[in-house]
Amino acid sequence: MRLGFSLILLLYTLLNWLVGRQILDLLKVNKIAFWVVFIILAYSPLVTRLGWVKFLNLFGNYWMVFFYYAVLVAFLGLFIKNTPFIVGCYVLIFIAIIYGVVHAKEIKLQPYEIVIPKKASDLHVVMLADIHIDSAKGSNYVDKMVQDINALQPDLVLLAGDTFDDRDITTLKKQKETLKAIRAKYGVYGVLGNHEYYSGNLDEMVKTFQEANIKILRDEVVEAAGVYLVGREDAHKKTRKSLKELMHTVNLEKPIILLDHQPVTLEEARENGVDLQLSGHTHRGQFFPNQLITKRIYEIDYGYLAKGDLQVIVSSGYGTWGPPVRIGTQSEIVDIKMKFTQ
């Protein structure tokens, strides 16, 4: 583990040196002053995620996406010795980031009509994934989200994980009353994502969600609105229960909706009689060309998939992780009209 981290850190350092050297050649400024500023920016993502120097968090978020594209330009610069071309590439990076920041705030309503051949009353379900509430988000971020949800007048609200993403639990506690204002006829349910485990305040977080009238399902099954809701622990938790164990008391003649943060083990869901799986996690890569990678990693990284009797919806997420940037992907609320045909 330590060796792997050390190798990644070494590679990251070498790539930053390559980028820094290229930018210094273009700017032709004082070397010492440049490298001091550059090193602070380059390592700001790391130090802020370790809980150090929190005021650098904003710089760290933007640096991640800048660095991602700047590495490509730095490698181009090894073969293309054309200064105007390289400068133009960096200008394009800044334009792309500005566009991505604006675009990430544009929340799309993504509708689905799902038909399940079982007996129940039709349902209007609103699902959100990857909200990533943290201290870097604006003060009105959660307010707007709640307004967006309530405007749809859902029967049921389902949160598919990574709702909260901050080591400072006070960030969530400040939003408790706002979250409590979500209106849904049959309530608000959710599961945990991988980032909620990383935060280091899991028990207090779950308690805060409960106080906000959000029921977090941790390897649990409940009945709501005439359907079973099955909520799994995140897939990275190796001790989570199998679906067979989790669903041993479930009546398979009733509709079964599975909340599983990561769109994995789809075959397990199909084999155990799940009708609809709702997931997030992928962000659909968040910014180009990462969606080409997520598309290869997951059987479905975004959208709708029918797999035998199982139907799967994967959301690209309401919010963003790290850089508040979306390029080639869309922030969304999933609006599901569920019809039952028996």
C-alpha positions in Angstrom: 0.0 0.0 0.0 2.7 2.5 1.0 4.9 1.4 -1.9 2.0 1.9 -4.3 1.3 5.4 -2.9 5.0 6.3 -3.1 5.1 5.3 -6.8 2.0 7.3 -7.6 3.4 10.3 -5.7 6.7 10.0 -7.6 4.9 9.8 -11.0 2.7 12.8 -10.0 5.8 14.8 -9.1 7.5 14.0 -12.3 4.5 14.9 -14.4 4.2 18.2 -12.5 7.8 18.9 -13.1 7.3 18.4 -16.8 4.3 20.8 -16.8 6.1 23.3 -14.6 9.2 23.4 -16.8 7.1 24.0 -19.9 5.1 26.8 -18.3 8.2 28.4 -17.0 9.8 28.4 -20.5 6.6 30.2 -21.8 6.4 32.8 -19.0 10.1 33.5 -18.5 9.7 34.7 -15.0 11.9 34.4 -11.8 12.6 30.7 -11.4 12.5 30.7 -7.6 9.2 32.6 -7.3 7.7 30.5 -10.0 8.6 27.2 -8.4 7.4 28.2 -5.0 4.0 29.1 -6.3 3.9 26.1 -8.6 4.7 23.6 -5.9 2.0 25.1 -3.6 -0.6 24.7 -6.4 0.6 21.2 -7.5 0.4 19.7 -4.0 -2.7 21.6 -2.8 -5.0 18.7 -3.8 -3.0 16.3 -1.6 -2.6 18.5 1.5 -6.2 19.6 1.6 -7.5 16.0 1.3 -5.2 15.1 4.2 -7.0 17.8 6.2 -4.1 20.2 6.1 -4.2 23.9 5.0 -7.9 23.9 4.2 -7.9 27.3 2.6 -6.1 25.8 -0.4 -9.0 23.5 -1.1 -10.4 25.7 -3.9 -7.0 25.9 -5.6 -6.6 22.2 -5.3 -9.9 21.4 -6.9 -9.1 23.6 -10.0 -5.6 22.4 -10.1 -6.7 18.8 -10.6 -8.5 19.5 -13.8 -5.9 22.0 -15.1 -3.1 19.4 -14.4 -5.1 16.7 -16.2 -5.1 18.6 -19.4 -1.7 20.3 -18.9 0.0 16.9 -18.9 -1.2 16.3 -22.4 0.0 19.7 -23.5 3.4 19.0 -21.8 3.8 15.8 -23.7 2.8 17.5 -27.0 5.5 20.1 -26.3 8.2 17.3 -26.3 7.4 16.8 -30.0 5.9 20.1 -31.2 8.3 23.0 -30.8 5.8 25.7 -31.7 5.3 28.3 -29.0 2.1 29.9 -30.4 0.5 26.4 -30.6 1.5 25.5 -27.0 0.2 28.8 -25.7 -3.0 28.3 -27.7 -3.4 24.9 -26.0 -3.2 26.5 -22.5 -5.7 29.1 -23.5 -8.1 26.4 -24.6 -7.6 24.7 -21.2 -8.6 27.8 -19.3 -11.6 28.3 -21.7 -12.7 24.7 -21.1 -12.4 25.1 -17.3 -14.5 28.3 -17.3 -17.1 26.6 -19.5 -17.0 23.5 -17.3 -17.6 25.5 -14.2 -20.7 27.2 -15.7 -22.0 24.0 -17.2 -21.7 22.0 -14.0 -24.3 24.3 -12.4 -26.8 23.5 -15.1 -29.0 20.8 -13.7 -30.8 18.7 -16.3 -34.0 16.8 -15.6 -33.5 13.3 -16.9 -36.9 11.4 -17.3 -37.4 7.7 -17.4 -40.6 5.6 -17.7 -40.2 2.2 -16.1 -42.7 -0.6 -16.5 -42.6 -3.4 -13.9 -44.9 -6.4 -14.4 -45.9 -6.7 -10.7 -48.8 -5.4 -8.6 -48.5 -2.0 -7.0 -49.7 1.6 -7.3 -47.9 3.7 -9.9 -45.1 5.8 -8.4 -43.3 9.0 -9.1 -39.7 8.5 -7.9 -37.0 11.2 -7.9 -33.4 9.9 -7.6 -30.2 11.8 -7.0 -26.7 10.5 -6.8 -23.3 12.0 -6.0 -24.5 15.3 -4.5 -21.2 15.7 -2.7 -22.2 18.2 -0.1 -19.0 19.8 1.2 -17.6 23.1 2.5 -16.5 24.0 -1.0 -20.0 24.2 -2.3 -21.9 27.5 -2.3 -24.2 28.4 0.6 -27.3 28.0 -1.7 -26.2 24.7 -3.2 -28.4 22.5 -0.9 -31.3 25.1 -1.0 -31.5 24.9 -4.7 -31.3 21.1 -4.7 -34.3 20.9 -2.3 -36.2 23.4 -4.4 -35.5 21.3 -7.5 -36.7 18.2 -5.8 -39.9 19.7 -4.3 -40.9 21.3 -7.6 -41.3 17.7 -9.0 -43.7 16.7 -6.2 -42.4 13.2 -6.0 -44.0 10.2 -4.1 -40.6 9.0 -3.1 -37.0 10.4 -3.0 -34.1 8.1 -3.3 -30.4 9.1 -2.7 -27.9 6.7 -4.3 -24.8 7.6 -2.3 -22.0 10.1 -2.0 -24.6 12.6 -0.6 -22.0 14.0 1.8 -18.3 14.4 1.2 -16.4 16.3 3.9 -14.3 15.5 7.0 -16.0 18.4 8.8 -19.4 17.1 9.9 -20.5 20.7 10.8 -20.9 21.2 7.0 -23.7 18.6 7.0 -25.2 19.8 10.3 -25.6 23.3 8.9 -27.7 21.9 6.1 -29.9 19.6 8.3 -32.9 21.9 8.4 -32.7 22.5 4.7 -32.6 18.8 4.0 -35.5 18.3 6.3 -37.6 20.4 3.9 -37.5 17.8 1.2 -41.2 16.8 0.6 -42.1 13.3 -0.6 -45.3 11.5 0.1 -43.6 8.3 1.2 -40.4 9.7 2.5 -36.7 10.0 1.7 -34.3 7.0 1.6 -30.7 6.7 0.7 -27.5 4.6 0.9 -23.9 5.4 1.5 -21.3 5.9 -1.1 -17.5 5.3 -1.0 -16.8 9.0 -0.2 -19.0 8.9 2.9 -16.8 6.1 4.3 -13.7 8.2 3.5 -14.9 11.1 5.6 -14.1 9.6 8.9 -17.3 10.6 10.6 -19.7 7.9 9.5 -21.8 7.3 12.6 -22.4 11.0 13.3 -23.2 11.5 9.6 -25.8 8.8 9.6 -27.3 10.3 12.8 -27.5 13.7 11.1 -29.2 12.3 8.1 -31.7 10.6 10.4 -32.4 13.9 12.1 -33.0 15.4 8.6 -35.7 12.7 8.0 -33.5 10.8 5.6 -33.4 7.1 6.3 -30.1 5.6 5.3 -30.3 1.9 4.5 -27.2 0.0 5.4 -27.7 -3.6 4.2 -31.4 -3.2 5.0 -34.7 -3.9 3.4 -37.8 -1.8 4.1 -41.3 -1.6 2.6 -42.4 1.8 1.4 -45.1 2.9 -1.1 -46.0 -0.7 -1.8 -42.5 -1.7 -2.9 -39.4 -3.2 -1.3 -36.5 -0.9 -1.0 -33.2 -2.7 -0.7 -30.3 -0.6 0.4 -26.7 -2.0 0.2 -23.5 -0.9 1.9 -21.1 0.4 -0.7 -19.2 -2.2 -2.7 -15.8 -1.2 -1.4 -16.9 -2.5 2.0 -15.9 -6.1 1.7 -18.1 -7.3 4.6 -21.3 -6.1 3.1 -24.0 -8.8 3.0 -24.8 -10.7 -0.2 -28.1 -9.9 -1.8 -29.2 -13.5 -1.2 -28.6 -13.0 2.5 -30.1 -9.6 2.5 -33.3 -10.5 0.7 -34.1 -13.9 2.2 -37.4 -12.6 3.7 -38.4 -10.6 0.6 -41.6 -11.6 -1.3 -40.5 -11.7 -4.9 -44.0 -11.2 -6.1 -43.7 -7.6 -4.9 -41.7 -4.9 -6.8 -38.1 -4.7 -5.6 -36.0 -1.5 -6.0 -32.3 -1.8 -5.2 -30.1 1.2 -4.1 -26.5 0.3 -4.7 -24.1 3.3 -5.1 -21.8 1.6 -7.6 -23.2 0.0 -10.7 -21.6 -3.3 -10.1 -22.7 -6.9 -9.4 -25.6 -6.5 -11.8 -25.8 -10.2 -12.4 -26.2 -10.8 -8.6 -29.2 -8.3 -8.7 -30.8 -10.1 -11.6 -30.3 -13.5 -10.1 -32.0 -12.4 -6.9 -35.1 -11.0 -8.5 -34.4 -7.2 -8.3 -36.7 -5.3 -10.6 -34.9 -2.0 -10.7 -31.4 -1.0 -9.6 -30.5 2.6 -9.1 -26.8 3.7 -8.9 -24.5 6.5 -9.4 -20.7 6.8 -8.6 -19.3 7.1 -12.1 -20.2 10.8 -12.7 -19.9 9.5 -16.3 -16.3 10.6 -16.0 -17.3 14.2 -15.1 -15.0 15.7 -17.7 -13.8 14.6 -21.1 -12.4 12.2 -22.0 -13.0 10.3 -18.8 -16.3 9.0 -20.0 -14.4 6.8 -22.5 -12.7 5.2 -19.5 -15.9 4.7 -17.3 -17.6 3.2 -20.3 -15.0 0.5 -20.5 -14.9 -0.1 -16.7 -18.6 -0.6 -16.1 -21.2 -2.7 -17.9 -23.3 0.5 -17.8 -21.7 3.8 -16.7 -24.7 6.0 -17.5 -28.3 5.8 -18.5 -30.6 2.8 -18.8 -29.9 -0.9 -19.2 -32.3 -3.9 -19.4 -30.6 -7.1 -18.3 -33.2 -9.9 -18.4 -35.9 -9.0 -15.9 -33.6 -6.5 -14.2 -33.7 -2.8 -15.2 -30.8 -0.5 -14.3 -30.5 3.3 -14.2 -27.2 4.9 -13.5 -27.0 8.6 -12.9 -24.2 10.9 -13.9 -24.8 12.7 -10.5 -26.3 15.9 -9.3 -23.0 17.4 -8.1 -19.3 17.1 -8.8 -16.4 15.6 -6.9 -13.2 17.7 -6.6 -13.2 20.2 -9.5 -16.6 21.8 -9.8 -16.3 21.2 -13.5 -18.2 19.2 -16.1 -17.0 18.9 -19.7 -18.9 16.5 -22.0 -21.2 15.3 -19.1 -24.3 16.6 -17.4 -25.4 17.3 -13.8 -28.9 15.8 -13.4 -31.9 14.9 -11.4 -33.4 11.5 -12.4 -37.2 11.7 -12.6 -38.7 8.2 -12.8 -42.4 7.4 -13.6 -42.9 3.8 -12.5 -45.9 1.9 -13.8 -47.0 -1.5 -12.6 -48.9 -3.7 -15.0 -50.5 -6.4 -12.8 
